[in-house]
Amino acid sequence: MTWENIKALPIQFWLSLIVTLGSGTTGSALLAQVTQLFGGEMAGKVGAITGIISTIAGVILTVLSTQTQIAKTVAAMPGVEPVQLNNNASPALVALGADKSIEKILPPKAL
């Protein structure tokens, strides 16, 4: 994997990684190791901080995971052809397709 590939990963990937790592450290064997190394007080702080960061990242990820935001993210990816919506698209996606400033999301074709 090259640096260019890493930079091209969407923000949702990084937020998911933060949530996963934060969830894994809160209440895992890692906290037991932190307790052994730094004592119970530090372990409690590490658990609290990772829990807070994981929660914040999860909230942001939820907001960025709407259908329209995902369509925008995919359309912005290099190498993606224009996305043609069909007549089953949600009203929010149809509005996105009708927005002339977004070139790679096309509205449904008339029946």
Buried (B, 14 or more C-beta within 10 A) or exposed (E): EEEEEEEEEBEBEEBBEBBEBBBEBBEEEBBEEBBEEEEEEEBEEBBEEBBEBBBBBBEBBEEBEEEBBBBBBEBEEEEEEEBEBEEEBEEEBBEBBEEEEBEBBBBBEEE
